[in-house]
Each structure stands twice: as structure tokens, then as C-alpha cells.
Amino acid sequence: QVQLVESGGGLVQAGGSLRLSCAVSGGIFRIYLMGWYRQAPGKQREFVAAVTGSGSTNYAESVKGRFTISRDNAKNTVYLQMNSLKPEDTAVYYCNAAVSTSASWGKGTLVTVSS
């Protein structure tokens, strides 16, 4: 069974940076499409960024140019570098691992951006 554990969330001022990590165990990491999603209070969960096993990336328009997703297949870890943070980036950030029709989620890490 695949397990995902996020870390790196916290409180940061607008304009600041944070780096989220997601450690994956119990599966073949390199074959997973890895993604980051977020859910703000009172809103639905939304896509943030994704990276394939070979390193191709995709981003939501709202974070393009500010966030960078990357992965280290040797460490079974995916990262989300978040720069120029805005108060509207405040949310619980979730890590997702997907292959074929299967998907697994972490429990999330809270990011709070103060104005």
C-alpha cells in the first residue's frame, strides 16, 4: 500500500517562500505521476502542479512562474518550491500519487500566508 507523508508547511509572510516535501513509500515511485493539490477553507480541492516519472511538469495558471515541482526518484520524494507567496495561496496542500486508475493521497500540510 502506498503511503505519502507531506512536510514543510507553516506560516509565512506574503512574498516569502516555502518548500514542501512529500515522501512516498510502499510503491514503485518512479512510475507514479506525482501531484500537489490544495484546499482552501470553504473551497474545493484544486490542482496545483504535477510531474511525471521522467520529469515533465504541469502547473495551474495561478501558480505558474511562482511554484516549481520536482522529484527525486532516488529518494522517493516530490517537492514543491513556492516563491512569491500570496495570501490566496493559504490552504492545506496535499500530495497525490497516481498510476493507471489508482491514486493515493497524503494527509496534507497547512500553508498560511499572512498579508
Residue pairs with C-beta under 8 A, 6 or more apart in sequence:
1 26
1 104
2 24
2 25
2 26
2 27
2 32
2 97
2 104
3 24
3 25
3 26
3 104
4 22
4 23
4 24
4 95
4 96
4 97
4 104
4 105
4 106
5 22
5 23
5 106
5 107
6 20
6 21
6 22
6 93
6 94
6 95
6 106
6 107
6 108
6 109
7 20
7 21
7 22
7 23
7 109
8 18
8 19
8 20
8 21
8 109
9 18
9 20
9 92
9 93
9 109
9 110
9 111
9 112
10 18
10 110
10 111
10 112
11 112
11 114
12 18
12 85
12 111
12 112
12 113
12 114
13 113
13 114
14 85
14 86
14 87
14 113
14 114
14 115
15 84
15 85
16 85
16 113
17 81
17 82
17 83
17 84
17 85
18 82
18 85
18 111
19 79
19 80
19 81
19 82
20 36
20 79
20 80
20 82
20 93
20 95
20 109
20 111
21 77
21 78
21 79
22 34
22 36
22 77
22 78
22 79
22 80
22 95
22 106
23 75
23 76
23 77
24 32
24 34
24 76
24 77
24 78
24 95
24 97
25 76
27 97
27 99
27 104
29 73
29 76
29 97
30 53
30 73
31 53
31 99
32 53
32 97
32 98
32 99
33 50
33 51
33 52
33 53
33 97
33 98
33 99
34 50
34 51
34 69
34 71
34 78
34 95
34 96
34 97
34 98
35 47
35 48
35 49
35 50
35 51
35 95
35 96
35 97
35 98
36 48
36 49
36 50
36 69
36 78
36 80
36 93
36 94
36 95
36 96
37 45
37 46
37 47
37 48
37 93
37 94
37 96
38 45
38 46
38 48
38 89
38 91
38 92
38 93
38 94
38 111
39 45
39 46
39 91
39 92
39 94
39 108
40 88
40 90
40 91
41 90
41 91
43 91
45 94
46 60
47 60
48 59
48 60
48 63
48 67
48 69
48 80
48 93
49 57
49 58
49 59
49 60
49 63
49 67
49 68
49 69
49 80
50 57
50 58
50 69
51 57
51 58
51 69
51 70
51 71
51 78
53 71
53 73
55 70
55 71
57 69
59 67
59 69
62 88
63 82
63 89
66 82
66 83
66 84
66 85
67 80
67 81
67 82
67 83
68 80
68 81
68 83
69 78
69 79
69 80
69 81
70 78
70 79
70 81
71 77
71 78
71 79
72 78
72 79
78 95
80 93
82 89
82 111
85 111
85 113
86 113
87 113
87 114
87 115
88 113
89 111
89 113
90 111
90 112
90 113
91 110
91 111
92 108
92 109
92 110
92 111
93 108
93 109
93 110
93 111
94 105
94 106
94 107
94 108
95 105
95 106
96 103
96 104
96 105
96 106
97 103
97 104
98 104
